Amino acid sequence: MYGLKTESSFDAAHFLTNYDGKCENLHGHRWRVIAWIEVDELQTSGQELDMVVDFADFKRALRSLTDELDHMFIVEEGSLAPATIEALESETFRLFVVPWRTTSENFACYFYGKLTEMGFPVSKVEVDETPNNCAYYRG
């Protein structure tokens, strides 16, 4: 088995709905995303000869996904009143609304899915929300 690993990060705010604790309040993280890809055999021709994939393509793909979320307020769909969403947008807050609870576990699954859709043979994605705490998704 051959593999590559790359990482990227983004800064964003969120809160956890239906949570009894500090994380129910708006707060932010420097989210660190680490992605692994694996293949049984290396490429056999072309520019990617003897590679898993071109490292530059893999790094660029992950960075494009994290850049999309950088300095956003990530909000679970339906967790805020429509008037609140409108007020935030009128104040030029950048919102990224997702159909899932904004946990590290769901972020790991999100990045796994996005990289897979891009054609990468993803084996695992880890999302660190603090230096000591992370979640991962493995397909």
C-alpha positions in Angstrom: 0.0 0.0 0.0 1.3 3.5 -1.0 0.0 6.7 0.5 0.3 10.4 0.7 -0.7 12.8 3.5 -1.3 16.5 3.3 -2.8 19.1 5.6 -4.3 22.5 5.5 -6.2 24.7 8.0 -8.8 27.4 8.3 -10.2 29.7 10.9 -13.9 29.7 11.4 -16.6 30.3 14.0 -19.4 27.9 14.9 -21.6 26.7 17.8 -23.3 23.4 18.6 -27.0 23.3 18.6 -28.9 21.3 21.3 -25.7 21.1 23.4 -25.5 21.7 27.1 -22.1 23.2 27.6 -19.7 25.9 26.6 -19.7 24.9 22.9 -23.4 25.9 22.6 -22.1 29.5 22.5 -20.5 31.1 19.4 -16.8 30.4 19.4 -14.0 29.8 16.9 -11.2 27.4 16.1 -8.2 27.1 13.9 -9.4 23.9 12.3 -6.5 21.7 11.0 -7.5 19.2 8.3 -5.2 16.2 7.5 -6.0 14.0 4.6 -4.6 10.6 3.6 -4.9 8.9 0.3 -3.8 5.3 -0.5 -3.4 3.0 -3.5 -2.2 -0.5 -4.0 -0.2 0.3 -7.1 1.7 3.4 -8.2 0.8 5.2 -11.5 2.4 3.4 -14.5 2.6 6.1 -17.1 2.6 9.8 -17.8 3.7 12.6 -15.6 2.5 10.7 -12.5 4.7 7.7 -13.3 5.6 6.0 -10.0 3.4 8.3 -7.9 0.2 7.9 -5.9 -1.0 11.1 -7.5 0.7 14.4 -8.1 1.3 15.9 -4.7 0.6 19.4 -6.0 -2.9 18.4 -7.2 -3.6 16.8 -3.8 -2.4 19.8 -1.8 -4.2 22.2 -4.1 -7.5 20.3 -3.7 -7.5 20.2 0.0 -6.5 23.9 0.2 -9.3 24.9 -2.1 -11.8 23.2 0.3 -10.3 24.8 3.4 -10.0 28.2 1.7 -13.8 28.1 1.1 -14.4 27.9 4.8 -11.7 30.3 6.0 -13.0 33.1 8.2 -16.6 32.0 7.8 -19.4 31.6 10.4 -20.4 28.0 9.8 -24.0 27.5 10.7 -26.1 24.3 10.9 -29.1 24.7 8.7 -32.2 25.6 10.7 -30.3 26.4 13.9 -30.9 30.2 13.7 -34.1 32.0 13.0 -34.4 33.4 9.4 -34.4 36.9 10.8 -31.1 36.2 12.5 -29.6 34.9 9.3 -30.8 38.0 7.4 -29.4 40.3 10.1 -26.0 38.7 10.0 -25.9 38.8 6.2 -27.0 42.5 6.2 -24.0 43.2 8.4 -21.8 41.4 5.8 -21.0 38.4 8.0 -19.8 35.5 5.8 -22.0 32.5 6.5 -21.5 28.9 5.3 -24.7 27.0 6.0 -24.4 23.2 6.3 -27.2 20.5 6.6 -25.4 18.9 9.6 -24.3 19.7 13.1 -21.0 21.5 13.0 -18.9 18.9 14.9 -15.4 17.9 14.1 -16.7 14.4 13.2 -19.0 15.8 10.6 -16.3 18.1 9.2 -14.0 15.1 8.8 -16.8 13.3 6.8 -17.4 16.4 4.8 -13.8 16.8 3.7 -13.6 13.0 3.0 -16.6 13.2 0.7 -15.5 16.3 -1.1 -12.0 14.9 -1.8 -13.5 11.6 -2.9 -15.8 13.5 -5.3 -12.7 15.1 -6.8 -11.4 11.7 -7.6 -8.8 11.2 -4.9 -8.5 7.7 -3.3 -9.1 9.0 0.2 -8.5 6.6 3.1 -8.9 8.9 6.1 -9.4 12.6 7.0 -8.6 14.0 10.4 -10.0 17.3 11.7 -8.3 18.9 14.7 -10.3 21.6 16.5 -7.6 22.2 19.1 -4.0 21.0 19.4 -5.2 18.2 21.7 -8.5 17.1 20.2 -9.4 15.7 16.9 -11.9 13.5 15.1 -11.5 11.5 12.0 -13.5 9.7 9.3 -12.2 6.6 7.5 -14.0 5.3 4.5 
